[in-house]
């Protein structure tokens, strides 16, 4: 089933929905909302905020970055997740046990985010940690591409078991550049064959199971002079060679790595024209308004499976589940270690 939405996902200013934001969300170019730490106090408040958004536009996609470790927007009322690299540390000595934990982690994360009223979290990270990128680092499951495929594959199964979509990032891999695309435009000069043997492996092996993919604001000179998120060549490879059928979300167009494409409106149109289905414009309301104006009249078709389609659990009900209690205790212990 396909749904038609506006192509822009934007953010909010606070923990409650303001009057001017209600008007903003009614613009047809808006297709989703992403929450940041400033929008979050605790799980119940997030659910109330999501319910307020849905009263304005029930069809909007509601998202968050809740990976674990240093990328976890919501802390109060949900499990404190370790970085995926902490979980992956045990893979070589106990692969089956680690894969089971990854599956349980995806399930717990999906259930908790659903209970908070959200449709999706932008996870899992599929970047290969090469010991070069500080912005990726332990957000990656491993330095071994095949191990990432196994662990992230189990994590995706867990998300799906909970009824939540899986969005892999940052295609085709951000783990082998030192520059932080939040602050500058990284350039990866490795040969394409090396990218295929290394960074692309998790995306190639998991493309058919992912509901969404987020490309990197990185230039890979062996294949294209444009950053992947603005490259019809890279996004075409994702669609045609890897067989990805889901939704392509741009990374935040407010990042310095997106400056390649010009101003906010130019960035939005360039990403959409390259093959992105939905663009994120965050932490800059003026830029978001420019992107909305540039996208006036444009729509995008998204798979309905991105939206959480089940009855939403209550956080308190999760605590009554033996599986939740077991996984929660294990992950909290790992996060503290």
Secondary structure as UniProt FT lines:
FT   STRAND          2..5
FT   STRAND          8..10
FT   HELIX           19..25
FT   TURN            28..29
FT   STRAND          30..35
FT   HELIX           37..39
FT   HELIX           43..56
FT   TURN            58..59
FT   STRAND          61..64
FT   STRAND          66..68
FT   TURN            69..70
FT   STRAND          71..72
FT   TURN            76..77
FT   HELIX           84..88
FT   TURN            89..93
FT   HELIX           95..115
FT   TURN            116..117
FT   STRAND          120..121
FT   TURN            134..136
FT   HELIX           137..139
FT   HELIX           145..161
FT   TURN            162..163
FT   STRAND          167..171
FT   TURN            175..176
FT   TURN            181..183
FT   STRAND          186..188
FT   HELIX           192..197
FT   TURN            198..199
FT   HELIX           200..206
FT   HELIX           207..209
FT   STRAND          212..215
FT   STRAND          218..220
FT   TURN            221..223
FT   HELIX           228..230
FT   HELIX           232..236
FT   HELIX           237..241
FT   STRAND          247..249
FT   TURN            253..254
FT   HELIX           256..261
FT   HELIX           264..274
FT   STRAND          278..281
FT   HELIX           285..294
FT   TURN            295..297
FT   STRAND          300..303
FT   HELIX           304..306
FT   HELIX           315..318
FT   TURN            319..320
FT   HELIX           322..336
//
